[in-house]
Amino acid sequence: MGWGGETRGAWGHPTIDPVILKVTNLSNDENLEGSFFWALRQSYPRIIVFEVGGVIDMEWKRYGSTHGRNRNGQFDINDPYLTVAGQTAPSPGITLIRGSIWIWTHDIIFQHIAIRGGSNPVFYDDDPNDPESHGFRNCIDDITVRGDDGFDIVIDHCSFTWSARYTTSIAADTEPRVENAGRITFSNNIIGEALKNAVLGASRQEGRGGIYIAHDLTVIKNLYAYNYARNPHLTGSRGIYANNFLRGMSNTATYGSANMTFEGNYGIWGDHPMSFPNRGLWNHRSEAHVEMYFDDNQIYDYDETTPLLVYAVTHGGTLTLLEEPPHWHDTVDLVSSDELFEHIKINVGARPWDRDPIDQNIIDKVENGTGKISLHHVSDWDSEADYPGRMYANHPVDGTLYTFMSLTWSNIGVEPGAGPDWVTGEQVEVGDVRIYDNVTYMCIESHTTEEGLEPPENDNLWGRYWQQLWPASENWSESWYPTYESTYREFNPDEWDLKYMIPHAGYWEAPEANSPENNAVDVGQSPTFLWEAAEYLTHFTIQLATDEEFSEIVVDETDISGSSYTVNNLDGSTAYYWRVRGHNATGPSQWSEIRQFHTDNVPNAPVLRSPENGSASISDSALLEWETSDNAESYSIQVSVDSNFSTIVAEED
């Protein structure tokens, strides 16, 4: 919908038809054919489809940029006429983590992708001591349209969460910036849970939904959930902001000296320190004169009943209210603001028909009003576990078992039921499985002390847990989310019970594939596969294929209780690849390393055909028939009157 919707993406080139590129692996290597980034890097018109689903970990890689910015995790899309069809991926879809996408070109359709950037405490290599100009920890937006060629773009049905600054952004490089980017549509996206203090801690408050500087801009039917501010900031923009649902902001909803049509939007503020005029849907906040159109917008305070101002003018600006929309596009189709959330909750995000637990959790929190701003300075998180309270199901972590800690609630005066079911005072035993936020956990270690409350060995995780489960207060302040130091001072129970929890699906250490060894030759055609089981795994799956990508699988056996499995009658003189993974009550582990081997050239035993087994009344001149065996050059025949072939009556080579 809107002006961006006029682009044909990959089909927009006037003379060249697009090429369909298939993503067949989850590598972050832009030089590996079949990877997503390899496909993005091609220069010709292209439609990208997916034959795999899962997480692509960008690992904060320095991909290299020719645009004067070269942040860790920044991947530039430089070439136009591109359609990214994330909806073609099998479940669970495509999620990018620890990086971001920068679009520097035109005619782009980008659909059905999740980007959950996160933050990382690594400063720029070129100037680590200048945090104000270079200190943003790697990429700070999930997706951004940059440069002076950002035209004719659709970003639709995506999920953008956990950015370190602006979750989404549009900004040309040269003035007038609003004229040098345009005809852009943001539609049906989840834009949420931006990290408020992830850049420079509490001294720099970010956590912003977006900043859009563009003309012919369409922002429609998006969910902005629990971003601290700017949902979005519309600096000088001209276009349509319609049917967007906002919840949980605590600094600004939308603002900026824009000339826009605002229609059919609905917002609910979170707990906040803002004065009344600032707590509207849109705040001017500059000295400029603007012209706006407002219709069917609703905005409420955090109690969900107190109506707030739809618009407010501060900082000396002036506003002309228009009776007709100054900007409109005939393809825009709206629902009423009263009906908006029912539409939003079944339509937004990367895979509304197959939501992952993260998106579903955001939808649930918006519906129930249980979400909060994510503060999360990056020092509160460690390595691959730096995503607020949730883990990815299939993100490889090199076998590391990341731990979660929790307290029983019986000694700290918090109302039972405020947390997940395994922190309400009940005893949790090693091996117990619990579910919280749609993620399954298993207790793998328990520790109890009566020495008073002292910092655990991993104090960052301790601090994170308190921040995650702290009960709501009436007044918003930074101390509402205390650091673990203040937690120790305020709470000092005499007894506490510490639980180590581990998430499911992919965080269990993979089995070690032992035999056949890698690159083994002359392996028999009925080999026995052996592996070493990792801890906590109870049963196993083995796969055998004739290609390294496992697209040609010949054996896929599940629910193997031991650590060995025999396969019969493989082809001779053939290269095979095998891998194994384990399972337990919480889900599967990572796959083992892939092993390759070659079978020998010894023929398999022929299969006898005639006479049939157990036949009687066979003539003295019976014809003996059998199926040929691969690699056999000649055959030997024996006929005996007993099954042990101790009395042979005929023999022929």
PyMOL commands that set and color helices and strands:
alter all, ss='L'
color gray80, all
select helices_A, chain A and resi 4-6+9-12+36-41+86-88+131-134+201-203+276-278+337-347+357-368+378-380+383-385+421-423+459-469+478-480+484-490
alter helices_A, ss='H'
color red, helices_A
select strands_A, chain A and resi 19-23+46-50+54-57+74-77+82-85+94-97+100-103+108-111+114-116+143-146+150-156+159-161+166-171+181-187+190-192+208-212+215-220+223-225+233-234+238-242+245-247+254-255+259-263+266-268+282-283+289-295+298-300+311-312+318-321+404-407+433-436+439-449+496-503+512-515+520-523+528-532+539-545+553-560+564-566+575-584+587-588+595-599+607-610+625-627+637-640+648-652
alter strands_A, ss='S'
color yellow, strands_A
deselect
rebuild
show_as cartoon
